[in-house]
Amino acid sequence: HYIKYLVNKRFPLNWAFEGTRSRTGKLTPPRYGMLRYVVDAVLESEQNCLQLIPVSIAYDQLPDVSEYISEHRGAEKQKESLSFIGKFMEKLSRPYGKIHVRFGDAVAIDRQQATKTAGGWDIDNLTMQKLAFKVAVEANRVTPVTFTSLIVFSLLENGYRALTLAELTFELQSLESLLDLFG
């Protein structure tokens, strides 16, 4: 009911799809919970159409990389508590590079995508998947390639083998050439 209220009053909503990026940056299938609530609210509201604006937020560095590494090595994820938040806020006082924010093209939700049922309007699962996919692809399209992401890609591409500085430099130059090729 709250989402319906916000949609009817035309308040902006902001949320992140769960499951759209792995910790290595790989695009993964989104989950549809919040999107389903918004779609249902649009279909039941007086509004004929709502625009979803895909947003990409990419960081040069993240403050919790060491925790990610520990978890991947088998350590248990720390429980979030007030002390956890305090320590995290303390980490944020250090410089971590730039934050890159990009906006993709709008994706419309409207009744043309829905079918009329006895209980009102409904969007089938395939249409919901296509809608979520459009948003995710559009966010991916505007996600910038950062220097950090190129280094991580180079290291991950080589599996468990370490790279010398010369090898990493060669890999980065090769990637830079590819990026120049594709604009």
C-alpha angles and dihedrals in degrees: 000000000000092000090049089052092051092047093048091050090046094236113164115252125204126190140140122239109245113236099018098118132032119216088263091055097255115150109243132180114286125233115236107214102110093031089054090052091050094046092049090048092051092048092050096042134083088251115104096199141012127195121222111205111204112218128194119202114186126178127207089219137003125222095221102053093117090056090051090052092049092050092049089052090055104269116141117255112257114250112245112245139145091277090048090053091046092053091046092051089050089054090053091063088072121082115261102173127252131339111221115207119186131173123216129207116288120264114209128223112198143148092262087076092052136075125225113245133177089263096047131270125346138179116214122233095256092054089047090052091049091049092050091044091053091052093047094046091048091051089048091050092058096041107116125230106241128195090245092053090052091053092047091047091051093050094045092046089059093055116211095342116110119231127222118228089256092052092047091049090051091049092050092049090051091051091047089054090051092049091050089050093054095039 
